Amino acid sequence: MSGGLDGSGAVGSRGLPTRRWLLPSALVAELGPEQAGRPRRTARDWVVDFGCFVIAVVVGMLAADALTNDPNTPHSLAVLDQLIGALACAAVWLRRRWPLGLAIAMLSIGLLSNTAGGAGMVALFTLAVHRPFKYVGTLAAISLAMLPVFFWLRPDPDLPYFASVVITALLTVTLVGWGMFVRSKRQLMLSLRDRARRAETEAALRAEQAQRLAREDIAREMHDVLAHRLTLLSVHAGALEFRPDAPREEVARAAGVIRESAHEALQDLREIIGVLRTGDSDDAGRPQPTLAALDGLVSESRSAGMKVALDNRVTDPAAVPASVGRTAYRIAQEGLTNARKHAPGAEVTVSVSGAAGGGLTVVVHNPAPPGEVPHVPGSGQGLIGLTERATLAGGRLAHGGSGDGGFEVRAWLPWGV
């Protein structure tokens, strides 16, 4: 037997053996996909099993020769001993199926037959490879305890009593240690396989989570950017549809707003698609809006026919961190978009206040609409996206009806010193 007896072999990156015939069948069954029934012997198993059988036979033949030349052993007893030894050697082929039962049987047979000693050693080694230490330790301890009694009753004709006991005890301990070493190599391979599978699963989960977060960011950005532009288009297109007799100047102004809003919407959509294609960060393309761009947003809404009052109490909007200012801008933008859709004609108030160290507060409020409001489809994703934006920025956002029958969006964002 070589040092690779029941040892390890080559294993693929996903824990499956790449050269199955080099591995023991028990290890292939653990590393490979689940199979019904007992695993079949590999080519390596046949070679190892044949080697174990040959070792058991050679040791038995040496013991039989010594037994035949022993004048103190009757011929009939020697023949019976050899017959038992032959059966024990044949039983070695069952070592993989019943390692514990074979080891227990060989422990008893070893007291009756000298020629079964080789088969007993193979059985003990097999038990150490395939079963936990509590089994092999118990049988090894019983075997070591029986050695003085065995050699007292059946002394070796060529060796002194003490030498026979010591040599056999060392051989038993060596076989047990070797078997436990092979078992530990197997356990290490299986633990590495499990660790690799866990790492792959965690990597897949992280990738899936990253993709989900990226999709949410893209969806939030597309909604915030495009909803505002498309709402302007819808409002002015509706005005032209229901007032075909409007003055020429008003029609021209509405058409100009529609053209400008369509151009801006296409530009925003083109930038988002560019980010998707190239994987650039959100800061790529045109500069992202900050709190300083809030005046332009209000002016744009006023030019679209909205009544908007801006109360900006931040003395230096440029001092607001870019991420906080961008979030505040998106909150005001979504609030104006919702007011344009659900409260047309109502005067909207946008209030911004705060200072470094105390946070930034953004409030968008509109009273009840002055007239009947046509049904406008909406899914509420904009407010959900705003809440997520504020939370990701470390702030909070609340929205709901106000006391005057209108609607209010109130957000607080952190603004460090």
N, C-alpha and C positions, 0 to 999 in steps of 0.2 A: 504494500500500500504506500502511496506517495503522500506528501504533505497536503495535497489538495483533496484528500478523501472527504466526500460530502461537503466540500467547501463552496466557494463562490465562483461566479463567472462573469461574463460581460453583460451589462445591463444597459438598455437604451435610456434616452433622456426622459421618457415618460414612465419609467419603472418597469418596462417590459423587456424580457431578455432578447438580445439580438442574436445570440447563438445558443439556442435552447439545448442542443445536444451536449454542450459543455457544462450544463447546470444539472444538479440533482432534481428529480421530479418534484420533490416536496417544495423546493425553492421556486421552481417554475410555476407551480400551482399558486403560490403566494403572490408572486410578482405579476403573473399573467391574469387574463380574465377568468372569472369563476367558471368552473366546469363541474358537471354533475358526476358523482361517483369518485372513486379513488384515482389519483393521477397515474398515468401510464409511465413506465420506466423509460428514461432517456438512454441514449447510447452510452453516456457516461455512467449511468446507474448499472447497466449490464457489465461494463468493464470493472467497476468497483466491486460489484457483488461477486463476480467471478474471482477477482483477486482475494476477497475475504474468504471465499470457499476454498481456494487453493491454500491460503495460510492455515485455515482450520484443518485441512487434510494433512498438510506437511507436519504441523505440530502434532496431530494425532498419530501419524506414522512414526515419528520419532519416539513418542510415548509408547506406541505399540512395540517398537523394536526393543526399547529398554525393558518393557514388561515381559517380553518373550525370553529375554536373557536373564531374567530375575529367577533364581532357583527357588525363592521363597513363595512364588505365585503359582498356584496350580494351573494346568493347561486349560481346564474348563473355565476357570475364572478369567484367564487372559482372553479366551475366545469371547466370553460374555462382555468383557470390558470393551473389546474392539467392536463388537456388534453395536453396543450402545453408542460408542464414539462415532461409528459410521452414520447412525441415525441423527446424532447431534450435528454432524457436518452437513447432512442433507437439510436439516432444519435452518441452517444459516440463510437459505434463500427466502425464508419467511421473516427475516429481521426487519424489513421496512414496514410490513403490515402489522406485526404484533411485537414491537420492540420491548415493551414492558413484560408481556407474558413470556416471551422467549428468554429474557434475562432471568426471570424468576425460575423458569424450568431448568435453565442451564446451571443455576446456583444449586439446585437439588441434584441434578445429574452429575455435576462435578464431584460430588461426594462418592459416587458409585463408580465412576469411570475416569481413569487417567487420560485415555485417548480423547475425551471430550473437552480437554482443557483449552485447545485452540478455539473451538466453537464458543466456549464460555467467554473467552477474552473478546471475541468479535461481538458477542451479544452485549457485553458490558459497555464496549465502545459505542455501539449503536444506540444504546439507551442514553448515554451521555450526550449524543448528538441530537436526539429527537425528543427528549423529555426534560422537564425542569430538574433542577439540582436535588429537590427533595426526594425524588425517586432514585436517581443514580447514587446520591449520597447514602441513602438507607441501604441499598443493595451492596454498595462498595464496603460500607462499614460491616455488614454481616459477613461478606466474603473475607475481609481482613481478619475478623474475629474467628472465623472457621479455619484459617490457614494453620495455626499451631496444632489444632486437633487433627486436621487432615494428614499433615506430614507425620504426626505421632502415630496414627493408625496405619498409614501407607507411606513409609519413608522412601526417599529417593535413593536408589542403590549407588548413584555416582556422586552425590553431594551430601555433605554433613547436614544434620537437621537444621541448625541455626541458619546456615547459608541458604538452604532451600526456602525457609520461611521469609528471609529478608529479600532475596531475589524476586520471589513471587509477589511479595507485598509492593516492592518498587515497581514491578511491571504493572500491577493493578492500578497504583496511583498514577503512573504515566499514562495509561490508557484513559483513565477518567479525565485527567487534565487535558489530554489531547482532544477528547470528545467535547469537553466543555469549551475549549478554544474554538473548535469548528462551529459549535452552536452560537457562540458569541459573534463570530463573523457573519453568520446568517442573520442574527438579530440586528446587527449593525446595518447590513444591507437593507433589510426591511424598514428600519427606522429612517434611513436616508431616502428610501422610496416614498415613505409616508410624508416626510418633510418636503420632498420635491413636489408631491401632489398638492400638499397644503399651500406651498408657495405659488404654484400655478393657479390654484383656485383663488387665492388672495389677489394675485396679479390680475386675473380676469375680472374679479369684483371691483378692483380699483379702476381698471380701464372702463368698465361699464358705468361706474359712478362718475368718472371724469366725462364720459360721453354724455351722460344724462345732464350733468351740470352745464356742459357746453351747450347742449340743446336748449336748456332753460334760459341761459344767458342770451343766446341768439334770438329765441322767441320773444324774450322780454325786450330786447333792443329793437327788434323789428316792430313790435307792437308800439313801443313808445315813440319811435321815430316816424313810422309810416301812418299810424292812426291819426296823428295830428295833421299831416299833409292831406291825407285822403278825406278827412272831415272837412277841411277847407274846400276841397274840390266838390264834395257833396253839397255843402251849403250854397256855394255860388252857382253850381249847376242847377240846383233846385230853384234858386231865385230867378235865374234866367228862364227856367221852364214855366214857372207860375206867373212871371211878369214879362211876357214877351213885348209889351208896350212900354217898357221902362225907357227913360231918357237915354239918348245915345251915349252920353258921358258915363252914366252908371253901368250901361252894358259893357262899354269899353273897359271900365275899371274892373268889373267882375271877371271879364275875359282875361285881363292881365293877371289878376290874382290866380285864376285857374291855371294859366300858363306857367306862372312862377311856381305855384305849388306842385304842379305836375313835374316840372324840371327838378325841383328840390327832392321830390319823392323818388324820381328815377336815380338821382345822384346818391341818395341815401341807400337805396336798394342795391345800386352798383357797388357801393363800398362794402355793404354786408356780404354780398356774394364774393367779393374779392377776399374778404377775411376768411370765408369758408374755403376758398380755393387754395390760398397760400398759407393759411394757418397763422397769419400775423395777429398781433395783439389788438386789443380794442383801441389802442391809441394810434393805430395806423390810419392813413388817409387824412381826411380833413381834421382839424383840431376839434376835440370834443367840447360841447358847450359847457360853460361854467356859470356861476352866479352872475358874472358881469354881462352875460348874454341875455339876462332876464328882460331887460328893457326892450331888446329887439323882439323877443317873443311876444311881449304885450303889444308892441306896435303892430306886429304882424296880425295879431288877433283883432286889433281895432280896425285895421284896414280891411279885414274880412267882415266888418259890420258889427262886431261884438262891442258891448259896453264893459270895459275893463278898467278898474281902479287899482293902481299899484301903490302899495305902502311899503317901501323898502327902507328899513331903518338901519341897515348895515352901512356904516360910513365908508368902508373900504372893501367893496366886493372882491377885489383882486387878492386880498389877504386871506380869503377863505380857501382852504385846501381844495385842490382840483377835484378830488373824488367826492368830497362833501358838496361842493358847488354843483358838480354834474348831477348828483342825486337830487339836490334841491331843484334844479332846472327841470329834470324829468318829472318830478312831482307836480310842479306848477304847470308844465305842459300837459300832463294827463288830466289835471283838474280843469284846465281850460277846454280841453277836448270834450270831456264829459259834460261840462256846462253848455257847450255849444250844441251838443246832441240832445240833451235832456231838458235844458232850460233856455231855449232860444228867446232872445229879447230881454232876459234878466241881466241886471248889472252884476258882474262878477268882481269880487274883491280878492286880490292877491296880497297877502301880508308876509313880510320876511323880517325877522328880528333876531338879535343875538349878538354875541361877542365871543372872542377867544377865551376859552376856559369855561364858558357857560353853555355852549351849544348853540345851534341854529334852529329856529322854529319857522316852519313854513305852513301857512294856512291859506287854503283856497275855499272861498265861500260864495255861494250863490243863493239868493232868495227863491221863493216859489216863482215859477214862470208866469208872466202876465196873461197868457192866453192858453188855449188848448195846444197840447204838445203832440205832434204825430208820433206814432210808434216807431222807435228806432231800435233795430236789433242790436243786442249786445250780450256778451257772455260773462262780463265781470272780470275778465282776465287782466285788464289794465290795472284795476285796484289790487288784485292779487299780486301782480308783478311789482307794483309800488311798495306793497308791504314787504315783499322779499328784498327789494332794493334797500329799503330803510333798515331792515334787520341785518343784511350783509354789511351795511355801513356802520353797524353798531348802534343804530337808533331805533325808533319805533314810529308807527303810523296808525292812526285811527280814522275812520270815516263813517259817516252816517247822516241821518236827517238832523236838521237844526230846528230851533224853536219857531222860526218864522215860516216853516213849511218848505224850506230849501234843503240844501245839501252842503256838507262841509267835509273837507279833507284836512287833517291836522297832522303834522309830522314834526318830530324832533330828531336832530342829527348831532352827533358829537363834534365839537370843534375845540381841539386842544390848544393849549397855549403855544 
